Amino acid sequence: MWGDYAHYGGATANRSPDHAALVSMAEAATLFAGTGQRNNRGRRYPHQPMSAGVYPVHGGMEDWAYAASWDAPRLSGCTPSTHGGYQPERTAAYENASARAVVFLVETTDKKAPPEASLGGERCGAGALLSAGGDGDGHVPRNVRLALAAIDMVRPHVELLKGAGRGSLGNHSRAAGPETRACVGGVQLRWRVWGAVAVDATWPVWRQANGGWKAAGERLAGHGVWGGSVSRPGSAALKPDPTQSDDGVFSACVRLHPDVTGLVELAAVAAVDGAWAHAPPARAAVTPPLPPQTHIVNARTNPRWRHTSQRRRVRGRMEWRSQESLEVHVLRGGKLRLPGRHLSRAATRARRMGLRDASPSSSRRHANRVRQSK
């Protein structure tokens, strides 16, 4: 991260507290970006701390955006002489939450005015734009892919898949119901974990009414979207039809206890990128010797992380649940009334608020419908 002399450790750049996350994100983003040339000729972007990959400077925007909120001993106010200047105290101190950004400096090319042909051709439509090495690839498509990868990695999110393959929930065709030979008497749930490199654990959950979520299957682990095959041309999940990719996809058979009947909601949960929470070892000359300081890292690894800035809040947590859920009817004896119904987060919340505020007669009618479904 560091690109200034204040954190420069002699012959080599000192590593920042968020070094592990920065390397992981840079590796994934540059792999997805590709080389910007047809058939991926050439080389991908190298990635290093700025003072090692470029050169150190006496104060830079990148270091300010990363550490101005928490590395106060190395912060000094600006004293410009142009345009009348301004009060030094405006830049001498910042609130604790504001400047904790992950920043990447991208040197697109050594040429200040690269040839027009290297920017990308007219054939680079929506499909080609997201597929490295295709016709019309160039500097512009390459950096669009780089930016899309960085944007998605800001926050983990779990997508409950529907119609994504045989045995997946929500597929209404008779040939591909949610009960498969490997999941007789249960529901085959499939989901994708976005915004993450490593999925440390992921599992299905269930609940009834306004109850708490309970685990409903085995814990799995593997790659998120950005830890899979993003380097293979045409294989990344970010393309016009994401259902054609298995990057970051998990599947589990959900079987409920025989005593459970009525309407049941199913969802998926993931815990991701736990390795980002670890600062580099002491021999790496971390400056200052602190745990990770960015919101991106702590939001997914530190449940005690709480920050507010201009009425915006960042709260850390270890588990990320899918915003969508699947509603199924469980009949007596554990039989399922299929197919299930996918509910968005907004629809689920609205339905529950509606029941809470409904008149007694409406509530009784809903209860009768639930009993009749059993």
WOPERA-V965315 format. One record per backbone hydrogen bond with DSSP energy under -0.5 kcal/mol. NH is the residue of the N-H (numbers start at 1). CO is the residue of the C=O. If there is no record, write none. Layout:
BEGIN
nh=NH co=CO
nh=NH co=CO
END
This chain:
BEGIN
nh=5 co=57
nh=7 co=4
nh=8 co=5
nh=9 co=7
nh=9 co=12
nh=10 co=8
nh=12 co=9
nh=14 co=7
nh=15 co=284
nh=19 co=16
nh=22 co=18
nh=23 co=19
nh=24 co=20
nh=25 co=21
nh=26 co=22
nh=27 co=23
nh=28 co=24
nh=29 co=25
nh=30 co=26
nh=31 co=27
nh=32 co=28
nh=33 co=29
nh=34 co=30
nh=39 co=133
nh=40 co=37
nh=41 co=38
nh=51 co=2
nh=52 co=49
nh=53 co=49
nh=54 co=50
nh=55 co=50
nh=57 co=3
nh=59 co=57
nh=64 co=60
nh=65 co=61
nh=66 co=62
nh=67 co=63
nh=68 co=64
nh=69 co=99
nh=70 co=67
nh=71 co=67
nh=74 co=71
nh=75 co=72
nh=85 co=82
nh=90 co=87
nh=91 co=88
nh=93 co=89
nh=98 co=95
nh=99 co=95
nh=100 co=98
nh=101 co=65
nh=103 co=101
nh=106 co=104
nh=107 co=105
nh=108 co=106
nh=114 co=111
nh=118 co=115
nh=119 co=116
nh=121 co=136
nh=124 co=121
nh=125 co=123
nh=129 co=125
nh=130 co=126
nh=130 co=127
nh=131 co=128
nh=132 co=130
nh=134 co=131
nh=137 co=134
nh=139 co=118
nh=140 co=119
nh=141 co=119
nh=142 co=138
nh=143 co=139
nh=144 co=140
nh=145 co=141
nh=146 co=142
nh=147 co=143
nh=148 co=144
nh=149 co=145
nh=150 co=146
nh=151 co=147
nh=152 co=148
nh=153 co=149
nh=154 co=151
nh=155 co=152
nh=157 co=194
nh=159 co=157
nh=159 co=192
nh=160 co=158
nh=161 co=159
nh=161 co=190
nh=163 co=169
nh=168 co=165
nh=169 co=188
nh=171 co=168
nh=172 co=170
nh=176 co=173
nh=177 co=174
nh=180 co=178
nh=183 co=180
nh=184 co=181
nh=186 co=183
nh=187 co=254
nh=188 co=178
nh=189 co=187
nh=189 co=252
nh=191 co=250
nh=192 co=159
nh=193 co=248
nh=194 co=157
nh=194 co=192
nh=199 co=222
nh=200 co=198
nh=200 co=271
nh=201 co=271
nh=202 co=220
nh=203 co=269
nh=205 co=267
nh=206 co=214
nh=207 co=265
nh=211 co=208
nh=214 co=206
nh=216 co=204
nh=220 co=202
nh=222 co=199
nh=224 co=197
nh=225 co=193
nh=226 co=196
nh=227 co=224
nh=228 co=224
nh=228 co=225
nh=232 co=229
nh=235 co=232
nh=236 co=232
nh=239 co=237
nh=244 co=241
nh=245 co=242
nh=249 co=246
nh=250 co=191
nh=252 co=189
nh=254 co=187
nh=254 co=252
nh=255 co=216
nh=255 co=253
nh=260 co=257
nh=262 co=330
nh=264 co=328
nh=265 co=207
nh=266 co=326
nh=267 co=205
nh=269 co=203
nh=270 co=320
nh=271 co=201
nh=273 co=198
nh=276 co=273
nh=277 co=274
nh=278 co=275
nh=279 co=277
nh=284 co=281
nh=285 co=282
nh=287 co=15
nh=290 co=288
nh=295 co=100
nh=298 co=294
nh=299 co=295
nh=300 co=296
nh=300 co=297
nh=301 co=297
nh=302 co=298
nh=305 co=302
nh=307 co=314
nh=309 co=312
nh=312 co=309
nh=314 co=307
nh=316 co=305
nh=317 co=299
nh=320 co=270
nh=322 co=268
nh=323 co=158
nh=325 co=343
nh=326 co=266
nh=327 co=341
nh=328 co=264
nh=328 co=326
nh=329 co=337
nh=330 co=262
nh=330 co=328
nh=331 co=329
nh=331 co=335
nh=332 co=374
nh=334 co=331
nh=335 co=332
nh=337 co=329
nh=338 co=336
nh=341 co=327
nh=343 co=325
nh=348 co=344
nh=349 co=345
nh=350 co=346
nh=351 co=347
nh=352 co=348
nh=353 co=349
nh=354 co=350
nh=355 co=351
nh=356 co=352
nh=357 co=353
nh=358 co=354
nh=358 co=355
nh=363 co=359
nh=364 co=360
nh=365 co=361
nh=366 co=362
nh=367 co=363
nh=368 co=364
nh=369 co=365
nh=370 co=366
nh=371 co=367
nh=372 co=368
nh=373 co=369
nh=374 co=370
nh=374 co=371
END
